[in-house]
Amino acid sequence: MRTSVAIIGAGPAGLVLSQLLARQGIDSVVLESRSRAHVEQRQRAGILEHGTAQLLRDSGAGHRMDQESLVHNGIELRFAGEGHRIDFAELTGRSVLVYAQTEVVRDLIELRLAAGGQLLFEAPATEITGIHSAEPAVRFRQDGAEHVLTADVVVAADGYHGIGRASIPADALRTWERDYPFAWLGVTAAVPPSTEELIYCHSPRGFALHSMRSLETSRLYLQVPPGADPSAWSDERIWHELDLRFAKSGWKLDSGPIVEQSVTPMRSFVAEPMRHGQLFLAGDAAHIVPPTGAKGLNLAVADVTVLADALSRWYTSGDTAGLDSYSATALRRVWRAQHFSYFMTTLLHVDPTADDYARRLQLAHLDYVASSHAAATSLAENYTGLPLAR
């Protein structure tokens, strides 16, 4: 098989890149190790930055999003039993959308397949070769047979555990990472949200987040120890703990059947550079952020926006400047997002290793963010998303 751009991974990064390239007349093949059903059901992020939403519209993938998403013009910071609204619209003129990653993926898959795009499911990539040549190749398996896909470039959007980053010699990469001393227990509940906007709550008992997937479905999170067993958390225990952490005079948390729960570790990771020969990394293959700042999906889209523009310039005029600067351009945003995610995570979670002095400093910082126009504006600018590099 031969294509212009071989893309490994049918998550948001790989699918958005394929769609952006198609609109420029550049062909691609997307290889995905899992089934279409599995990919379309993976529960991930639910917040789309202002720029991400606009990019999806511009790429032709925004129709259902605009019909079914929830527009949020702010969030609530809740601590010491009181709520403080951060008004995104007033502070930045921007908003975010609540629209699950599963829905973004479904929309993009339907769009690519309807246009004749080549998406190969249950086709795990097994080896990347020739990345310093003019014709790199990806070996993959499908239907019990071995295949080779050659291309001009290979883009690894195959996640942290994929073969993309692992195909780069260890001495050619530098990595940074941090593991946090807590995790999230995330639950989906068949109950209408008890709030119109997300609530980020700091409590002495630990962090809690009230989000939603729709007007009928709530998505909630509790800070738990790393490695916590989801089965140890009964529905009754989860709702009781959420009640304690969200406690606020005059406000009530509605409960209902919990239909899904899982534990997610909190960690940060960055690999540099994001290019090695004709192999380019995008999304979780190159970086991971804790979900507190709602940056994972948005950062992956930002990567491939830069890469799609660079590839378009290369194919139309032979200009390699965008490809040569891809890693540096993408990493500037990556590190900004890393810092914001770290800021939100350390601001709101209870560090089990912290002393009373550190906890008082944390409350003072929360009070400053809630009462300072400058601090609130900074949070709003980063949360709604800095402009995409185009």
N, C-alpha and C positions, 0 to 999 in steps of 0.2 A: 504494500500500500504506500501511496505517496500523498502528502499534503503540504501546505505551506507552513502551518503552525500546528504542531502536535501538543495537545493539552492533556495533562494527566490530572484527573479529578473533576467530577461533575457537581462540585459545591458552588456557592455563589461566585467565587473568583473565576473558576474555569468556565462556567456558563455565561457570566457577564462578558468575559473576554471573547468567547466565541461569538456572542451576539454583536459586540462592538466591531469585531473584525469583519463579520459578514456584511455589516452596513457599509464597510469600506471596500467590499468586493474581495476580501482576503479569505481564502478557504482554510478550514481547520477541521481536525478530528479530535473529539473528546473521548478519552478512555476513562472508564469508571469501574472500579473493582467490584462494587456492590450492585444489587438489582435496582431497577428504577423505583420499585415500590419502597425499598429501604431508603433510598436517597430522598424520596419525597416525604418520608415520615420522620426523618431525623429531627428531634426537637433541639433547636438552637436559639439564637437571638431573636428578639422581637421588636427592636427599635431601629428605625431607619433615620439617619441624619437628613437634614434638609437637602444637602447636595446629593446624597445617595438616591433619595426619592426622585429628585429632578433628573438624575442620570438615567434611572430606569424609565422614566417617562420619555426622555429624549431618544432612548434606544428602542422604544416600541413595546416595553414590558411593563408599562404603568397602568394599563386600563383597569384591571381588576383591583389593583392596589388602591387606586383612587376611589373606587366604588365601595370597598370593604374595609379599608384601614381606618384607624381612629387618629384624628389630629390632636396632638397634645401641645399646648402652648406654654407648658411649665411643668415643674415637679414640686413636690413638697419634701422639705427636709424636716424630719420630726425627731426631736430629742428633748429630754427632760420633761416629757409629757405635753409638749407644745409643738404645733406645726408652723412652719415658715415657708411660704411659697416663693420659689424662684421663677419669675415671670419671663420666659424666654422671648415672647413676642415683644414685650415692652423693652427688654434689655438689648435685644439683638435684631428684632424684626423677623426672626426665624422661628420655626417650629420643628417638631419631629413627628414621625408617624409610628404608630403601633401596628406592625404587620409582620407576622411571624416569618422566620427564615424558610420554614417549610413551604409557605405560600409563594415566596419569591422564587424558590427553586422550581416549584410546580409551574409557575408562569413562564419561566425561562425555558424549561424543558419543552413545554407545549409549543412555545414560540419557535424554538430551534427546529424541532421535528416538523412542524407545519411548513417551515421554509426549506425543508430538505436537508437540514444540517445533520452531520454525522456524529451521533452520540452512541457510543458502544458501551452498553451496560454489561456487567458480569464479565469484564475484560481487564483483569488485573495486569498492570505493567510490572514486568519482572526485571528489566535491565535497560539502562540508558547508555548508549555507546556513541562514540565519535563526536563528543560535544565540542571539541576543538577543530572540527572539520566543517566543510561547507554543507555537509549532509548528515546531521546527527540522526540517530535512529532510536526507536523505543520498541523493545520486544515485549509482547503481551500474549496472554492466553485467552482464548474464547472458544466455547463449545468443544473443549478437549483438545484443541489444536494450538500450535505455536504460530505466531504471526510477527512480522516486522513492519513497523510504520516508520518510513523515512520522512524528513521534513527539513525546512530551512532552519527552524528554531524549535526548541522544546521548552514548554512552560510547565513547571511542576507546581500545580495548585492542589497537591495531594495530601495536605495536612502534615501535622507534626511527625507522624509515624510513616509517612510515605517514602518512596525510594528516591524522590527528587533531591532533597538535601543530602541524603546518604550517598548519592552518586558523586558528590564533590569531595575531593581529597581532604582529610581532616586538617592538614596543615595549610589549606587554602581558605579556611573558614575561621572566624572568631565568633564565639557565642557568649551571651550574657544571660543569666537566669536567676530567678528568685522564687522560692517556694514560701507561701504564706502559712502561718500556723493555724489555719482554719479552712473550712470548706463550706459549700452551700448545699443544703437540702432543698431541692426545687420540687414543687408540687403543682400539678394542674388540677383545678377543682371545678366541678360543674355547678358553679354558682355565679350570678352576676357580680361584677366587681363592686366593692364597697367604697370605691373612690373613683372620681372622674379622671384623675391624673396619678402618675406613679408616686408612691410614698417610699422614700428612702429613710429608714428609721435606725437611729442609734439608741441602743438600750444597754443598761448595765448587764443585761442577760445575753447580749449579743446583737448583731445586726439582723434586720428584717427588711424585706422589700415586698411591697404590694404592687404587682404589675397585672397585666391582663392579656388575653389573646383575642377577645371579642367582648361584646356587650353581654354575652351569656357565660363566658368562661374566664375564670381568674387564674393568674399565675403568681405564685407566692414563693418566697425564699426565706430560709432561716440559716443563720450562721451556726455551723456544727463543727466538731473536731475533725481533723483530717482522718480519712478512713472510716468515718461513721457508717454504720450499717443501716440502710434505709428501712429494712424490715423491723428494726427496733423502734421505729416511729409509727405508732398506730395513728389512725385518723384523729382520735380523741386527743392524743398527746400533741399532735401537730397544731390543731386548732387552739388548744389551751396555751401552748407556748406562743403562738402568734398573738393571741389576746393579750398576754402579759407584756409582750414587747411593744405592740402597737398602742398600748393603753393611752387614751387621751379623753379628757372630760367631754361628754356630749357626742362622742363618736363611737360607732358600733361596727365591728367586723362581722359580716355575715358568713356563715359556714355552709358547707354542702359536701356532697360526695367527692372524695379525692380519686381521680381516675388515673393518675400517673405520678410517680415520684422517683427521684434519683439524686445521687450525691456527686457534686462536681468539685474537684480540688481547685484551689486558687494558686495560680502561678503566672509568672512573667517570663518571657523568653524572646531573645532576638539573635538572629544569625546574620553576619555580614561577611562578604558582600552578597547581594541578592542576584548576582549574575556570575556565571563561570563559563566562559566560552560562549557557546550558543544555547546554554541552559539558563533559564530564568526562573527564579523562585517567586511565588506570590502567595499571599494569605498565610494560613497557619504553617505552611512549609517553612516560612521564614520568621514568623513572629507569633507570639501568643500574649494576650493580655487578660487579666482577671476581668470578669464580666461586669464589675461594678460601674465602669464608665461607659458601657454599651458601645464598645468600639470594635469588637472582633469582625463582624460582617462588614461594617463600614470601612474598616481598614483594608480588608481584602478587596473591596470594590475600588478603593482609592489606588491600590497597587496596579490593578489591571487597567484602570483608566489611563494612568501614565504609560503603561506598557503598550496599550492599544494605539495610542497616539504616536508613540515612538515607532512601532511597527508600520503604521500607515505611512509615516514620513519616509521610512526606509524603502518600502515597496513602491511608493510613487515617485521618489526623486533620488533614491540611493543615499539619502542623508542618514548617517549613523549616529549623529550627535545625541538624539534622544535615547537610543539603545545604550550608548556609552555612558550616559548620565543616569540611566534608569535607577540603578541601585542607590546612588546618592540622593536622587530626588525622592524616591519612595521612603528612604530611611529617615529623612527629615521629618516626615509626617509620622512614621512609625515611632520615633523617639518622643515626639510630642504626645502621641496617644499613650505611649508607655507611661509618661509622667502623669498625665491626667488620670489614667486608670489607677496608678499607684496612689495619687492624691485622694481619689474617691474611696479607695479601699482602706487606706490607713486612717482617713477621716472618720469613717463610719463603723468600722469593725472594732470589736474588743480584742485586743492583743492579750492572750493569756499570760504572756511573759512580762507585761508592762507593770510598773509600780503605780502607786496612787498619784505620784507627781505627774507621770506621763498621762494618766487618765484625766487629770484636771487640765493639763495643756490641751488635750483633745477636745474637751468641752469648750474651752476658751476659743479654740480654732473654729468649732462649729458655730459658736455665737458670732464670731467675726464674719464668717461667710454669710450667715443669715441676716446680719445687720449692716454690712458694708455694701454700698452700691458697686464699688470697684470689684470686690471679691465675688459678688453675685454675678456681675457681668462676665468675669473671667470664666466662672463655672458654666454660665449659659452659652458663651461663645464656643467653648470646647465641647460641651454636650451636644449642641445642635450641629456641630461640625464646622471645621475650617474649610474654606473654599477648596474644591478639588483642583489639583494641578492638571491643566489641559494643554 
